[in-house]
Amino acid sequence: LDYGTRSFQEDVLHADLSRRPFRVKTSEREVETHALIIATGATAKRLNVPGEPRLWNHGISACAVCDGALPIFRNKDLVVIGGGDTAVEEATYLTKFASKVYLVHRRNELRASKIMQERALKHPKIQLVWDTVLEDAEGTDRVTGAKLKNLKTGAARTLPCGGIFYAIGHEPNAKFLAGQLETDEVGYIKVRPGRTLTSVEGVFACGDV
């Protein structure tokens, strides 16, 4: 059935929610609407190390569940960066395919829940690397190593590996709203419990945003 829907593959630059109809400006046009659904999701945070642009999707990933089973990661030593529940979940998932998983965290204890910490500490394939950050990813067309730095000693070393997975959180894609909706301290849009209603009548939010 044709309901007259039109689809535009364009970037939204700004939305004016201060008056009705709302105005949404894209890179190509400006549209007016009496109702707006925001489903822009969230983007995985990156570390912006020097080798990241070259090796993103060539051994660096932000989603172990999406990419971990790929042939390039099987039977390899892998590195997970992070210390929360997500990092432990991703490290645990990767043990299905990897020969070993190094969980690299900048502090000397995990932020994950107690049960998740126990899972990581007891797993025979997971090795914790404390007080350490990722300085760079090594490799020409595929990750071959992770350059690490110990924050306490300043010592640097390269850990040979076949993949690096970021598990350091996400950032909601809501900057184009310029603070016009109520959000939490991180920037995720607040909705009424169990609903999609936001702080502005006629504006709805759903999904990861």
C-alpha positions in Angstrom: 0.0 0.0 0.0 1.1 3.5 -0.7 0.6 5.8 2.2 2.4 8.7 0.7 5.6 8.3 2.7 8.7 10.0 1.5 12.1 9.0 2.6 15.2 11.3 2.5 18.7 9.9 3.1 20.1 13.1 4.6 21.9 14.3 7.7 19.8 16.3 10.2 21.7 19.4 11.2 19.2 21.0 13.6 15.7 20.7 15.0 13.8 23.7 16.3 11.4 22.5 19.0 10.7 25.9 20.5 7.5 26.5 18.3 4.9 24.5 16.4 5.1 23.2 13.9 8.5 22.0 14.7 11.2 22.6 12.1 13.8 20.1 11.1 16.7 21.2 9.0 18.7 18.7 7.0 21.7 19.1 4.7 19.3 19.5 1.8 16.0 20.9 3.0 13.8 22.2 5.9 10.6 20.4 6.8 7.8 21.3 9.3 6.0 18.8 11.4 3.5 18.6 14.3 5.1 15.3 15.6 8.7 14.2 15.7 10.1 10.8 16.5 13.8 10.7 17.4 15.4 7.4 16.8 19.0 8.4 16.1 20.6 5.8 18.3 24.0 6.0 20.0 27.6 5.8 18.7 30.3 3.7 20.3 33.0 5.9 21.9 36.4 5.7 20.3 39.9 6.2 21.7 41.3 8.0 18.6 44.7 6.4 18.8 46.9 7.1 15.7 46.3 3.7 14.0 42.5 3.8 14.5 41.5 5.4 11.2 43.6 2.9 9.3 42.6 -0.2 11.2 38.9 0.4 12.0 37.0 -2.6 10.7 40.4 -4.2 10.0 40.9 -5.6 13.5 39.5 -2.7 15.6 35.8 -3.0 16.5 33.4 -1.6 19.0 31.0 -4.6 18.9 32.3 -8.1 19.9 28.8 -9.6 19.3 28.7 -8.1 15.8 32.3 -9.0 14.7 33.8 -11.5 17.1 32.8 -14.6 15.2 34.5 -13.4 12.0 37.3 -15.6 10.7 40.0 -13.0 11.2 39.5 -13.2 15.0 39.2 -16.9 15.4 42.0 -18.6 17.4 43.8 -15.3 17.9 44.8 -13.4 21.0 42.3 -10.5 21.4 42.3 -7.3 23.4 39.2 -5.7 25.0 39.5 -2.2 26.4 37.2 -1.3 29.3 36.2 -2.2 32.8 32.4 -2.2 33.1 29.8 -4.9 32.6 29.9 -4.4 28.8 33.6 -5.0 28.7 33.3 -8.2 30.8 30.4 -9.4 28.7 32.3 -8.8 25.4 35.5 -10.4 26.8 33.5 -13.5 27.9 31.8 -13.7 24.5 35.1 -13.5 22.6 36.4 -16.5 24.6 34.2 -18.7 22.3 36.4 -17.8 19.4 39.7 -16.5 20.7 42.7 -18.4 22.0 43.1 -15.8 24.8 41.4 -12.5 25.7 43.3 -9.6 27.4 40.9 -7.3 29.3 42.8 -4.0 29.6 41.6 -1.5 32.2 43.0 1.9 33.2 42.3 1.3 36.9 43.3 -1.5 39.3 39.8 -2.8 39.8 36.9 -3.3 37.5 33.8 -1.1 37.5 31.6 -4.1 36.6 29.1 -5.6 39.0 30.5 -8.2 41.5 29.1 -11.2 39.6 30.6 -10.0 36.4 34.0 -9.3 38.0 34.0 -12.9 39.4 33.2 -14.2 35.9 36.2 -12.4 34.4 38.6 -13.2 37.2 37.8 -16.9 37.1 37.7 -17.4 33.4 40.7 -19.4 32.2 40.9 -17.6 28.9 40.6 -14.0 30.3 43.7 -12.2 31.6 43.3 -8.9 33.3 45.8 -6.1 32.5 45.5 -3.4 35.2 46.4 0.3 35.3 46.9 0.3 31.5 45.7 2.2 28.5 45.8 1.7 24.7 48.4 4.0 23.1 48.1 2.7 19.6 47.1 -0.2 17.3 49.8 -1.7 15.2 49.5 -3.3 11.8 49.5 -2.3 8.2 46.2 -3.6 6.8 45.2 -5.7 9.8 45.7 -5.4 13.5 48.9 -7.3 14.6 49.4 -5.7 18.1 48.2 -3.3 20.8 50.7 -0.7 22.1 50.0 -0.4 25.8 51.2 1.9 28.5 51.1 1.3 32.2 49.8 4.4 34.0 51.7 3.7 37.2 55.1 2.8 35.9 55.0 4.6 32.5 56.3 1.4 30.9 55.2 0.8 27.3 55.0 -2.6 25.5 53.4 -4.1 22.4 51.1 -7.0 23.0 50.8 -9.1 19.9 47.1 -9.7 19.1 44.7 -10.2 16.2 42.0 -7.8 17.3 41.2 -4.9 19.6 37.6 -4.3 20.8 36.5 -1.1 22.5 34.0 -1.5 25.3 34.1 2.0 26.8 30.5 3.1 26.4 28.4 4.9 23.9 27.4 8.5 23.2 23.8 9.3 22.2 23.3 10.9 18.8 21.4 13.9 20.1 23.7 16.9 19.7 21.6 18.3 16.9 18.8 19.0 19.4 21.0 21.5 21.2 19.7 20.7 24.6 16.1 21.4 23.8 14.9 18.1 25.5 15.5 16.9 29.0 18.4 14.5 29.2 20.3 12.6 31.8 23.9 13.6 32.8 25.4 11.7 29.8 23.0 13.1 27.2 20.5 10.3 26.7 16.9 11.7 26.2 14.6 11.2 29.1 11.2 9.7 28.5 8.3 9.0 30.8 8.6 5.5 32.3 7.2 2.9 30.0 6.4 5.5 27.3 8.2 7.3 24.4 7.0 10.8 25.5 9.8 13.4 26.0 9.8 16.7 27.9 8.3 18.4 24.8 4.8 17.5 23.8 4.7 16.1 20.3 8.3 14.9 20.5 8.9 11.2 21.0 12.1 9.2 21.5 12.9 5.5 21.2 15.8 3.1 20.8 19.4 3.7 22.0 19.2 7.5 22.0 
